[in-house]
Amino acid sequence: MAGPMAPSLRCRTRAMAPLAMDTSWRPTARAGLAWSVGTYQTMQICPSDLARWGVFAIAFPWRVQTMDDLVHCFRYVLPELQGLHARHFARKTGPP
């Protein structure tokens, strides 16, 4: 999907997006993301609730101007998000 994104979808600073780490789309499989361009530690900015396992501020390595940019940025942060997801659910299902 090459080509520029619609102007309303361009992101220089922050945007919110739901994220599902599996295909079930059950509420606990979703997270909120607030991203900006930069280099900083990913941090949880809202706790988990009934609808999602948290909201996280993440750093994208470059501006999102096209759908391809967005895909590349998500591929860049996906391993870290998968780790956060695994740690969150390990705490939920671990020993009391």
Backbone bond lengths (Angstrom), bond angles and torsions (degrees), N, CA, C in turn:
res aa  C-N    CA-C-N  psi(-1)  N-CA   C-N-CA  omega(-1)  CA-C   N-CA-C  phi
1 M - - - 1.449 - - 1.523 108.46 -
2 A 1.288 116.06 80.65 1.458 119.85 -179.66 1.517 110.16 -87.68
3 G 1.319 115.31 171.06 1.458 120.95 177.39 1.502 111.55 104.23
4 P 1.316 115.85 161.01 1.462 119.69 -178.06 1.518 111.87 -68.06
5 M 1.309 114.33 149.53 1.460 120.34 175.84 1.522 107.99 -82.55
6 A 1.300 115.84 161.24 1.462 120.19 175.64 1.526 108.42 -58.74
7 P 1.347 119.38 144.22 1.469 121.17 -177.54 1.516 113.64 -52.51
8 S 1.319 117.61 -34.31 1.463 118.95 -178.56 1.529 112.33 -71.32
9 L 1.331 118.34 -13.61 1.453 121.36 -178.51 1.523 112.57 -99.67
10 R 1.323 118.82 -6.08 1.463 120.47 179.56 1.517 109.98 -67.46
11 C 1.302 115.69 146.26 1.462 119.59 -176.93 1.511 110.32 -132.00
12 R 1.311 116.44 117.47 1.455 120.82 172.93 1.512 111.02 -106.05
13 T 1.312 116.51 -30.96 1.461 118.38 -177.03 1.522 111.36 -120.49
14 R 1.318 118.15 -75.97 1.466 119.07 -174.84 1.517 111.88 -136.69
15 A 1.303 113.94 150.18 1.464 121.94 172.70 1.517 106.50 -152.10
16 M 1.294 116.58 160.52 1.461 121.54 177.70 1.519 108.27 -113.58
17 A 1.305 115.22 141.89 1.462 119.89 178.29 1.520 108.36 -148.95
18 P 1.335 117.29 139.55 1.468 118.25 173.04 1.518 108.88 -76.02
19 L 1.303 117.47 150.61 1.450 122.12 179.05 1.512 108.07 -134.84
20 A 1.329 117.00 128.11 1.462 121.57 175.27 1.515 107.92 -113.20
21 M 1.316 117.22 126.91 1.458 121.17 -178.57 1.526 112.42 -87.07
22 D 1.300 118.06 -4.81 1.454 120.96 172.60 1.521 107.27 -141.58
23 T 1.313 117.28 -178.33 1.468 119.90 -174.36 1.515 113.87 -93.19
24 S 1.325 118.52 3.72 1.460 120.06 -175.41 1.523 112.63 -76.23
25 W 1.323 117.65 -27.16 1.465 123.32 -175.67 1.518 112.58 56.62
26 R 1.349 115.69 23.77 1.455 117.98 172.44 1.528 106.90 -68.29
27 P 1.307 118.68 152.27 1.467 120.13 -174.58 1.518 114.36 -54.48
28 T 1.324 118.89 -37.53 1.459 119.47 -177.73 1.521 112.68 -74.50
29 A 1.327 118.74 -5.68 1.459 121.85 178.31 1.528 111.44 -91.02
30 R 1.318 117.76 1.10 1.460 120.74 -176.01 1.519 111.54 -105.34
31 A 1.329 113.87 148.88 1.464 121.20 173.00 1.520 107.26 -136.67
32 G 1.311 116.01 153.91 1.455 120.79 173.36 1.519 108.85 -98.17
33 L 1.321 116.50 145.81 1.458 121.50 179.48 1.512 110.22 -126.80
34 A 1.312 115.65 133.64 1.460 122.29 170.60 1.519 104.98 -119.05
35 W 1.328 117.17 117.75 1.453 117.99 -176.04 1.516 111.79 -119.13
36 S 1.319 113.23 155.04 1.457 121.39 171.12 1.517 107.18 -147.48
37 V 1.310 115.81 163.30 1.452 120.63 179.11 1.515 108.66 -82.23
38 G 1.310 116.75 131.76 1.455 120.04 178.82 1.507 111.47 158.48
39 T 1.310 114.80 -165.35 1.459 121.74 175.95 1.520 107.34 -134.33
40 Y 1.294 116.05 108.70 1.451 122.18 176.81 1.515 108.67 -156.37
41 Q 1.292 115.16 161.70 1.459 121.97 179.85 1.527 109.67 -67.85
42 T 1.322 117.35 134.13 1.458 120.99 174.25 1.517 108.28 -63.15
43 M 1.333 115.89 135.46 1.466 119.32 -179.58 1.521 110.17 -136.35
44 Q 1.313 114.37 147.24 1.459 120.12 176.02 1.525 107.23 -81.05
45 I 1.341 116.31 124.83 1.467 119.97 -177.27 1.525 112.44 -107.67
46 C 1.330 117.19 -13.09 1.471 122.25 172.54 1.527 107.33 -142.80
47 P 1.311 117.55 140.63 1.471 119.98 -178.49 1.528 111.44 -72.39
48 S 1.318 114.31 169.33 1.461 119.15 175.74 1.521 109.37 -67.62
49 D 1.320 115.07 154.09 1.455 121.51 176.76 1.521 107.87 -145.50
50 L 1.307 118.12 -166.82 1.467 120.38 -178.18 1.522 112.72 -66.59
51 A 1.325 118.25 -23.67 1.455 121.22 -175.24 1.526 113.89 -95.21
52 R 1.339 119.03 -20.47 1.465 119.87 -174.87 1.527 110.64 -160.24
53 W 1.329 115.22 163.23 1.459 120.27 -178.87 1.520 112.45 -91.39
54 G 1.320 116.85 19.98 1.452 122.66 174.28 1.515 112.58 131.39
55 V 1.325 115.34 171.27 1.458 122.89 172.59 1.520 106.06 -123.40
56 F 1.322 115.84 132.46 1.455 121.51 -172.68 1.524 111.01 -125.15
57 A 1.326 116.09 140.39 1.459 122.52 170.99 1.521 106.42 -92.35
58 I 1.335 116.29 123.45 1.462 121.02 -178.63 1.517 109.91 -126.69
59 A 1.321 115.48 153.71 1.465 121.73 179.11 1.523 109.67 -102.15
60 F 1.324 115.66 124.05 1.453 120.64 171.01 1.525 107.92 -90.52
61 P 1.338 117.77 147.39 1.455 119.98 -176.63 1.532 114.22 -76.53
62 W 1.316 117.89 -16.32 1.463 121.36 179.21 1.515 110.56 -155.10
63 R 1.329 116.07 165.60 1.469 121.79 -179.24 1.512 111.47 -64.08
64 V 1.312 115.51 149.24 1.459 122.19 177.00 1.532 107.58 -99.02
65 Q 1.328 114.73 109.87 1.464 119.66 177.87 1.516 111.98 -119.73
66 T 1.321 116.68 -18.49 1.459 121.25 179.04 1.526 108.83 -134.16
67 M 1.303 115.79 166.16 1.462 119.91 176.44 1.526 109.95 -63.15
68 D 1.337 117.39 -35.62 1.463 120.34 176.24 1.531 111.05 -61.11
69 D 1.340 116.94 -41.26 1.466 120.30 176.52 1.524 110.48 -58.20
70 L 1.326 116.47 -44.61 1.455 120.74 -178.78 1.528 110.87 -62.43
71 V 1.321 116.37 -43.28 1.463 121.06 178.30 1.525 110.03 -60.78
72 H 1.329 118.03 -47.04 1.462 121.64 -179.25 1.525 111.62 -63.63
73 C 1.329 116.96 -39.93 1.464 119.83 178.96 1.520 111.17 -65.14
74 F 1.335 117.25 -42.95 1.461 118.95 178.47 1.525 111.23 -66.16
75 R 1.328 117.42 -36.99 1.470 119.35 176.00 1.527 110.48 -62.49
76 Y 1.313 116.67 -35.69 1.459 122.03 -179.77 1.530 111.49 -65.12
77 V 1.334 118.12 -41.22 1.464 121.29 -176.06 1.531 113.40 -94.20
78 L 1.316 118.11 -8.69 1.465 121.03 -175.49 1.526 114.05 -57.03
79 P 1.338 120.30 -45.15 1.474 117.95 179.75 1.535 112.55 -58.45
80 E 1.310 117.63 -40.00 1.465 119.72 178.63 1.527 110.90 -66.49
81 L 1.325 117.45 -41.62 1.467 120.68 178.69 1.522 111.03 -65.06
82 Q 1.323 117.27 -37.40 1.463 120.01 177.47 1.525 110.41 -63.97
83 G 1.327 116.87 -38.52 1.464 120.23 177.22 1.520 111.93 -64.99
84 L 1.329 116.69 -43.45 1.474 120.60 177.31 1.521 110.62 -60.57
85 H 1.310 116.09 -42.89 1.467 122.04 179.43 1.524 110.31 -61.74
86 A 1.318 116.61 -47.89 1.467 120.50 -178.87 1.525 110.87 -62.39
87 R 1.333 118.07 -43.78 1.468 120.71 179.10 1.523 111.40 -64.63
88 H 1.336 116.98 -39.51 1.468 120.11 179.75 1.526 110.33 -61.16
89 F 1.321 117.63 -48.68 1.455 120.03 -176.23 1.520 112.54 -77.86
90 A 1.332 118.19 -21.54 1.472 119.58 172.96 1.521 109.62 -66.48
91 R 1.322 117.12 -38.50 1.478 120.79 176.97 1.520 110.20 -66.20
92 K 1.332 117.63 -36.99 1.469 121.15 -177.28 1.524 111.60 -70.87
93 T 1.337 117.49 -31.01 1.464 119.48 -174.42 1.520 112.31 -109.74
94 G 1.339 117.74 -0.16 1.466 121.21 -178.60 1.519 111.67 -74.57
95 P 1.315 114.91 -177.53 1.470 119.01 179.85 1.521 111.82 -65.12
96 P 1.330 116.86 150.95 1.467 120.02 -178.06 1.502 113.20 -66.38
